[in-house]
């Protein structure tokens, strides 16, 4: 028997908005909200052909992901803070 999914609004500390950060190149061929780059170049959590937007819970971990993957921070990087309302599926 499968358990029902736990809603974010049911988890203490996750009520209200969930904030996520994403860092991307302002001059990229792909928009910062597009999953097209990961569709073409898959990452850890998606297969080729699956579009996905990688985000982090904190700005610092978004920065760390860039540094670990690329070794340095490329020029023209911008960040967005994304707010996801509680209960969004």
C-alpha positions as CSV (number, residue, x, y, z in Angstrom):
1,X,0.0,0.0,0.0
2,X,1.4,3.4,-1.0
3,X,1.4,6.2,1.5
4,X,-0.1,9.5,0.4
5,X,2.4,12.3,-0.4
6,X,3.1,14.7,2.5
7,X,2.1,18.3,1.5
8,X,4.6,21.0,2.2
9,X,1.9,22.9,4.2
10,X,1.8,19.8,6.6
11,X,5.5,20.0,7.4
12,X,6.4,22.3,10.3
13,X,8.7,25.1,9.1
14,X,7.6,24.8,5.5
15,X,4.3,26.6,5.7
16,X,3.9,29.7,3.6
17,X,6.3,30.3,0.7
18,X,9.1,28.0,-0.3
19,X,12.0,30.1,-1.7
20,X,14.4,28.7,-4.2
21,X,17.4,30.3,-6.0
22,X,18.8,29.8,-9.4
23,X,22.0,31.3,-11.0
24,X,22.4,31.5,-14.7
25,X,24.1,33.3,-17.5
26,X,22.3,36.5,-18.6
27,X,23.5,35.9,-22.2
28,X,22.7,32.2,-22.4
29,X,21.0,30.6,-25.3
30,X,18.4,29.4,-22.7
31,X,16.2,31.6,-20.5
32,X,16.9,31.3,-16.7
33,X,13.4,29.8,-16.2
34,X,13.8,27.3,-19.1
35,X,14.5,23.6,-18.6
36,X,15.8,23.3,-22.1
37,X,19.5,23.3,-21.1
38,X,19.0,20.3,-18.8
39,X,16.9,18.6,-21.5
40,X,19.8,18.7,-23.9
41,X,22.6,18.3,-21.3
42,X,21.2,16.1,-18.5
43,X,22.4,16.4,-14.9
44,X,22.2,14.3,-11.8
45,X,18.4,14.3,-11.5
46,X,17.1,14.0,-15.0
47,X,17.7,11.9,-18.1
48,X,18.3,13.2,-21.6
49,X,15.1,14.6,-23.1
50,X,13.6,15.6,-19.7
51,X,13.5,19.3,-19.0
52,X,14.3,20.3,-15.5
53,X,15.2,23.5,-13.7
54,X,17.8,23.1,-11.0
55,X,17.4,25.3,-8.0
56,X,18.8,25.5,-4.4
57,X,17.1,26.4,-1.1
58,X,19.7,29.0,-0.5
59,X,21.7,31.5,-2.6
60,X,25.0,30.1,-1.1
61,X,24.2,26.6,-2.2
62,X,23.3,27.7,-5.7
63,X,26.7,29.5,-5.8
64,X,28.4,26.4,-4.5
65,X,26.8,24.2,-7.2
66,X,28.1,26.5,-9.9
67,X,31.6,26.5,-8.4
68,X,31.8,22.8,-7.9
69,X,30.5,22.1,-11.4
70,X,32.6,24.7,-13.3
71,X,35.5,25.4,-11.0
72,X,35.0,29.2,-11.1
73,X,32.2,31.6,-11.5
74,X,31.7,32.5,-15.1
75,X,31.0,36.1,-16.2
76,X,27.5,37.5,-16.7
77,X,25.9,35.4,-14.0
78,X,22.6,36.5,-12.6
79,X,20.3,35.0,-10.0
80,X,16.6,34.8,-9.5
81,X,14.7,34.1,-6.3
82,X,11.7,32.0,-6.9
83,X,8.7,31.9,-4.5
84,X,6.6,28.8,-4.6
85,X,3.3,29.0,-2.6
86,X,2.6,26.3,0.0
87,X,0.4,23.5,-1.4
88,X,1.8,23.8,-5.0
89,X,2.1,20.4,-6.6
